[in-house]
Every structure is written in structure tokens, then in C-alpha cells.
Amino acid sequence: MKRVSRIVAPLVAVGLLAVGGWWLTGRSETPRLPESLCGTRISPELLRPLLPPDGNVTVDDDVERGNPRPSAWCVVYANGEEAIGLRYAWHSDRVDPLEIANSPSSVSQLELPQRVAFPGARSVVGNTGVISTTPCKTSAGSYFTLSVLLEGVNVTADAHRSSLEQFMRAYFPATVKTLGCG
């Protein structure tokens, strides 16, 4: 019996230390959020309420500022799942973001969109995202529209509206500055 306890006791102690170490280091860490999102510097604190609380964040950025295409996506993933889609669009005509948000054929359709006043932009915010547009002459067009769309959120709840609006108030003008609008 003593022989078994000499073997089992150290194994149990090592197991408890391993589980305790995992719990202390793995469970209490807050995921590090990017300070630059899709080529624009942004406070991670504005991004945090739009993401799951414990998600490992990665970004797939397909936006080319130097040679913009009419439309490009930048996607934010949390734990490998799409969490936020940012659609960058350049066009020659002035668009109404409320019409975009309400259009069933739009990739930027929002739930319960309402106009919001942003300096220098026409904007709407909904339960699932926010859209802003402004004049911006580049080789891709005369106007720029950014849609920020949340994935996997309750479309009937307005829990993210305030956070979406705060995010876009900071992110949209900072993004426009990076586009070289003429």
C-alpha cells in the first residue's frame, strides 16, 4: 500500500499543479485586441464591446488603399468564427445609407436602421451594424461607403447600437483620412 501511495501521490500533485496552472494562466487572460483594424488605428476599447468576451481575434484584410477596387471586405474573426465584417465600397454616385440598409438585396442590410448625425457623413445605425458614406475622390470613385456588420448577434435586440455608433464615430473619419481622398 505504501508503494502505491508513493507513486500515486506525486502523480496527483503534478496533475493538480497542471490544472491549477492552466486555470490561472489560460482562464484569466483578456484577449489582446488589435490597435489597428483593416489599416486604420483604433482604440481596442471601441472594438471590445462588438466582440465575444473571450475570443482570440484575427483579421483577414482584403482592402487595398493604394489601388482600391469598387468593393472589398475586411473580416474580423473571434475564435475562428466571423464576428465583424467591414465592407469598403467606392462608387461614382451619391448613395443614401438608409436605402442601402433597408434593401433586401443589399449585402449591407441592417435590422431597424435609423439615421444618425455624423460630421461630414451620411450615416445609419441598426441592431446589426452601421453604414456611413462621404464624398471621397479616388481612382475607384467619387464616394466612399463603409459598412460595419456584426455577425451572430440577436437581430431584434438593440444591445450593440450604442457601441456600433461609438465605434463608427471614431473609425470612419480615421479611415477616410487613410484613403487619400482628393
C-alpha angles and dihedrals in degrees: 000000000000089000092055093047090051089057100036098045095060091044092052091047092051090048092051092048092050093049091044092049092049091049094048097046104029103038103042100050119106110220114254111244124208119262089208121047121193092338097315125103111236137167109259087221090068090052097045099077091052094058135063109271097243103031125135100229125219130166131214106198117191095165118118110195096182093053106020121197120213090260134011137167134222112191127198116206128198114198089345094305123112108256106163131017119198113196116198113197132178121193142165097232132065110252133199109232090206090059090049091049093050098043113108089207094053122105085213097057112150133199114245097347121196130185117255128190114245120169110256095000143082108230146173131189126201139172092273104034153333134252128199131178134186140165109276120160113209135140088274097055149305098272135048125208125187122194120191109195127186119215126210098016128131103266093205096053122082094207094123102040096096093044091048091051093048091048093050094045088062102029102046099056090041090052094047089055089058095053100072094233111193 
